[in-house]
Amino acid sequence: MTAAAHRFSAAYAHAFRTFLADESEASLRAAYELGRSAVSRELGLLDLAHAHHEALLAELVDAPEREDQRRITRAAAEFLLEAIAAYEMVRLGFVEAVEAVALERRQAAMLRQLSTLLADASLAAHGRSSIEEVLQLVVEQTRELTRAAWCMACAASGFGVASPAFAQSGSAPPALRDLPGEALTAVQVPTDSTDTGPVEASDGEGGLVAAPLTALDGEPMGVLVVAPEGERPFTDLDKALLVHIAQMTAAAVERSARYRPQGLRGSER
């Protein structure tokens, strides 16, 4: 047994003895604090169980009367349940916090990687096919970052081609399988607005959230859309990520359309 576990056992025995002398809510509070303390001391349930049984055994040895033994045993069960409840509550909260930090770090790393790829100057030299490749990369990364069931990106190519470039990842909601040609209107993104915030579609659209792709002059040029996985709603962080990725994507698409060599522009037509 570690030194921390020894100290915890001593504190547990003292608190349990105090509770036996006064079985009140105030003295039972000590069990709750012990459960929280076990997590902060990085002790496991086995350490907690050992401390409890040592304390219970010590009290039973000093209680030869059967009625006293029954009372002590019942009180011990109540004390232990309170300690375990606090231990589990704090431990689960700690695990969730660690997982959340790990997820945020992973998302930050993925965003940095995506930003580097979208800023690659070579993207401006390959025309419409380059934009389609960019959009495919974007939808795959966006779907993973937001944990979406489906992601779609649609952008005007700017190469004299009427139809927009399009990419998707995952399974599209049944009602939206023909979305590419009507992307802006289907998700209710106003084409005359310079707002770059996320737009939540109506309930009939399956909980979609969209972020417009907007050129530097404020002209709408496309849209980035995600659909949720099951009943899980998109969080504010998910929506912020969507907007950030949409802004990076719009910049990459516009750069590709504006700064290609003139000869390649003509060959696209």
C-alpha positions as CSV (number, residue, x, y, z in Angstrom):
1,M,0.0,0.0,0.0
2,T,1.3,3.4,-0.9
3,A,1.8,6.3,1.6
4,A,-1.1,8.1,0.0
5,A,-3.3,5.1,0.5
6,H,-2.2,4.7,4.2
7,R,-3.0,8.4,4.9
8,F,-6.4,7.9,3.2
9,S,-7.2,4.8,5.3
10,A,-6.4,6.7,8.5
11,A,-8.7,9.6,7.4
12,Y,-11.4,7.2,6.4
13,A,-11.3,5.3,9.8
14,H,-11.5,8.6,11.7
15,A,-14.4,9.9,9.6
16,F,-16.3,6.6,9.9
17,R,-15.9,6.5,13.7
18,T,-17.2,10.1,13.8
19,F,-20.2,9.1,11.7
20,L,-21.0,6.1,14.0
21,A,-21.1,8.5,17.0
22,D,-23.5,10.8,15.2
23,E,-25.3,9.4,12.2
24,S,-26.3,12.8,10.8
25,E,-26.2,14.3,7.3
26,A,-23.4,16.6,8.5
27,S,-21.1,13.7,9.6
28,L,-22.1,11.7,6.4
29,R,-20.7,14.6,4.4
30,A,-17.3,13.3,5.3
31,A,-17.8,10.2,3.2
32,Y,-18.6,12.4,0.2
33,E,-15.4,14.4,0.7
34,L,-13.4,11.2,1.1
35,G,-14.7,10.0,-2.2
36,R,-13.6,13.2,-3.9
37,S,-10.3,13.0,-2.1
38,A,-9.6,9.5,-3.4
39,V,-9.8,10.8,-7.0
40,S,-7.5,13.7,-6.3
41,R,-5.0,11.4,-4.6
42,E,-5.1,9.1,-7.7
43,L,-6.4,6.2,-5.6
44,G,-8.5,3.4,-7.1
45,L,-11.7,1.7,-6.0
46,L,-9.6,-1.1,-4.5
47,D,-7.9,1.5,-2.2
48,L,-11.3,2.9,-1.2
49,A,-12.7,-0.6,-0.5
50,H,-9.6,-1.6,1.5
51,A,-9.9,1.5,3.7
52,H,-13.5,0.9,4.2
53,H,-13.1,-2.7,5.3
54,E,-10.2,-1.9,7.6
55,A,-12.3,0.8,9.3
56,L,-15.4,-1.5,9.5
57,L,-13.3,-4.4,11.0
58,A,-11.8,-2.1,13.6
59,E,-15.3,-1.0,14.8
60,L,-16.8,-4.5,14.8
61,V,-13.9,-5.8,17.0
62,D,-14.9,-3.3,19.6
63,A,-18.6,-4.0,19.4
64,P,-19.3,-7.5,20.9
65,E,-23.0,-7.0,21.1
66,R,-24.9,-8.4,18.1
67,E,-27.2,-5.3,17.9
68,D,-24.2,-3.0,17.8
69,Q,-22.7,-5.1,15.0
70,R,-25.8,-4.8,13.0
71,R,-26.0,-1.1,13.5
72,I,-22.4,-0.6,12.6
73,T,-22.8,-2.8,9.4
74,R,-25.8,-0.8,8.2
75,A,-24.1,2.5,8.9
76,A,-21.0,1.2,7.1
77,A,-23.0,0.4,4.0
78,E,-24.5,3.9,4.0
79,F,-21.1,5.5,4.5
80,L,-19.5,3.5,1.7
81,L,-22.3,4.2,-0.8
82,E,-21.9,7.9,-0.2
83,A,-18.1,7.7,-0.7
84,I,-18.4,5.6,-3.9
85,A,-21.1,7.9,-5.3
86,A,-18.8,10.9,-4.9
87,Y,-15.8,9.0,-6.2
88,E,-17.6,7.9,-9.4
89,M,-19.1,11.4,-10.0
90,V,-15.7,13.1,-9.8
91,R,-13.8,10.4,-11.6
92,L,-16.2,10.5,-14.6
93,G,-16.1,14.2,-14.7
94,F,-12.3,14.1,-14.7
95,V,-12.2,11.5,-17.5
96,E,-14.6,13.6,-19.6
97,A,-12.5,16.7,-19.1
98,V,-9.3,14.8,-20.2
99,E,-11.1,13.5,-23.2
100,A,-12.4,16.9,-24.1
101,V,-8.9,18.4,-23.9
102,A,-7.6,15.6,-26.1
103,L,-10.3,16.1,-28.7
104,E,-9.7,19.9,-28.8
105,R,-5.9,19.3,-29.3
106,R,-6.6,16.8,-32.1
107,Q,-9.0,19.2,-33.7
108,A,-6.5,22.0,-33.5
109,A,-3.8,19.8,-35.1
110,M,-6.2,18.9,-37.9
111,L,-7.2,22.5,-38.5
112,R,-3.5,23.5,-38.7
113,Q,-2.9,20.7,-41.3
114,L,-6.0,21.7,-43.3
115,S,-5.0,25.4,-43.2
116,T,-1.5,24.5,-44.5
117,L,-2.9,22.4,-47.3
118,L,-5.4,25.1,-48.3
119,A,-2.7,27.8,-48.3
120,D,-0.5,25.8,-50.7
121,A,0.2,28.1,-53.6
122,S,0.2,25.1,-56.0
123,L,-3.5,24.9,-55.7
124,A,-3.8,28.0,-57.9
125,A,-2.2,26.3,-60.9
126,H,-4.6,23.4,-61.6
127,G,-8.0,24.8,-62.5
128,R,-11.4,23.3,-61.7
129,S,-9.9,19.8,-60.9
130,S,-7.9,21.5,-58.2
131,I,-11.0,23.0,-56.6
132,E,-12.8,19.7,-56.6
133,E,-9.8,18.1,-54.9
134,V,-9.8,20.9,-52.3
135,L,-13.5,20.5,-51.7
136,Q,-13.1,16.8,-51.3
137,L,-10.4,17.3,-48.7
138,V,-12.5,19.9,-46.9
139,V,-15.6,17.7,-46.6
140,E,-13.7,14.8,-45.3
141,Q,-11.8,16.8,-42.7
142,T,-15.0,18.8,-41.7
143,R,-17.0,15.6,-41.3
144,E,-14.4,14.2,-38.9
145,L,-13.8,17.5,-37.0
146,T,-17.5,18.0,-36.3
147,R,-18.4,14.3,-36.0
148,A,-21.1,14.7,-38.7
149,A,-22.8,11.9,-40.5
150,W,-22.5,13.8,-43.8
151,C,-20.8,16.8,-45.2
152,M,-21.2,18.6,-48.5
153,A,-19.3,21.5,-50.1
154,C,-20.4,23.3,-53.2
155,A,-18.5,26.2,-54.8
156,A,-18.6,28.3,-58.0
157,S,-15.5,27.4,-60.0
158,G,-15.0,30.7,-61.7
159,F,-13.6,29.1,-64.8
160,G,-16.5,29.8,-67.2
161,V,-18.3,26.6,-66.2
162,A,-21.9,27.0,-65.3
163,S,-22.1,24.1,-62.8
164,P,-20.4,24.5,-59.5
165,A,-17.7,22.3,-58.2
166,F,-19.0,19.8,-55.7
167,A,-17.8,17.2,-53.1
168,Q,-19.4,15.2,-50.3
169,S,-18.5,12.7,-47.6
170,G,-20.8,10.3,-45.8
171,S,-24.4,9.4,-46.4
172,A,-26.7,12.3,-47.5
173,P,-30.1,12.7,-45.8
174,P,-32.7,11.1,-48.2
175,A,-34.5,14.4,-48.8
176,L,-31.3,16.1,-49.9
177,R,-29.7,13.7,-52.4
178,D,-30.2,16.3,-55.2
179,L,-28.7,19.1,-53.1
180,P,-25.7,20.1,-55.2
181,G,-27.6,22.0,-57.9
182,E,-29.6,24.0,-55.3
183,A,-27.2,24.1,-52.4
184,L,-27.6,27.7,-51.4
185,T,-31.4,27.8,-51.4
186,A,-31.9,24.3,-50.0
187,V,-30.1,25.2,-46.7
188,Q,-31.6,28.7,-46.6
189,V,-28.3,30.6,-47.0
190,P,-29.2,34.1,-48.2
191,T,-27.4,34.8,-51.5
192,D,-27.6,38.6,-51.0
193,S,-26.0,38.6,-47.5
194,T,-22.4,39.0,-46.4
195,D,-23.0,37.2,-43.1
196,T,-20.5,34.4,-42.7
197,G,-22.1,32.8,-39.6
198,P,-23.6,29.3,-39.5
199,V,-27.2,28.9,-40.7
200,E,-29.3,26.2,-39.2
201,A,-31.8,24.7,-41.6
202,S,-35.4,23.9,-40.6
203,D,-36.4,20.7,-38.8
204,G,-37.6,19.3,-42.1
205,E,-34.0,19.4,-43.4
206,G,-32.8,17.0,-40.8
207,G,-30.9,19.4,-38.5
208,L,-28.5,20.6,-41.1
209,V,-26.1,23.4,-40.3
210,A,-24.5,25.4,-43.2
211,A,-21.8,28.0,-43.5
212,P,-21.6,30.1,-46.7
213,L,-18.4,30.4,-48.7
214,T,-18.0,34.1,-49.3
215,A,-15.5,35.9,-51.5
216,L,-13.4,38.8,-50.3
217,D,-15.8,41.3,-51.8
218,G,-18.7,39.7,-49.9
219,E,-20.1,37.8,-52.9
220,P,-21.5,34.4,-52.0
221,M,-19.6,31.7,-53.9
222,G,-20.8,28.4,-52.3
223,V,-21.7,26.6,-49.2
224,L,-20.4,24.1,-46.7
225,V,-23.1,21.9,-45.1
226,V,-23.1,19.2,-42.3
227,A,-25.8,16.8,-41.2
228,P,-25.8,15.4,-37.6
229,E,-25.0,11.9,-36.6
230,G,-28.2,10.4,-35.1
231,E,-29.7,12.6,-32.3
232,R,-26.5,14.3,-31.4
233,P,-26.9,18.1,-32.0
234,F,-24.0,20.2,-33.3
235,T,-22.3,22.2,-30.5
236,D,-21.3,25.8,-30.6
237,L,-17.7,24.6,-31.1
238,D,-18.8,22.5,-34.1
239,K,-20.5,25.5,-35.7
240,A,-17.5,27.7,-35.0
241,L,-15.3,25.1,-36.7
242,L,-17.7,25.0,-39.7
243,V,-17.5,28.7,-40.1
244,H,-13.7,28.8,-39.8
245,I,-13.3,26.0,-42.4
246,A,-15.7,27.7,-44.7
247,Q,-13.7,30.9,-44.6
248,M,-10.4,29.0,-45.3
249,T,-12.1,27.1,-48.2
250,A,-13.5,30.3,-49.7
251,A,-10.1,31.9,-49.7
252,A,-8.5,28.8,-51.3
253,V,-11.1,28.6,-54.0
254,E,-11.0,32.3,-54.8
255,R,-7.2,32.2,-55.0
256,S,-7.3,29.3,-57.3
257,A,-9.8,31.1,-59.6
258,R,-8.0,34.4,-59.6
259,Y,-4.3,33.6,-59.8
260,R,-4.0,30.8,-62.4
261,P,-1.9,31.5,-65.5
262,Q,-3.9,33.1,-68.3
263,G,-3.1,30.2,-70.7
264,L,-4.7,27.7,-68.4
265,R,-7.8,29.9,-68.1
266,G,-8.4,29.5,-71.8
267,S,-7.8,25.8,-71.8
268,E,-10.6,25.3,-69.2
269,R,-13.1,26.7,-71.6
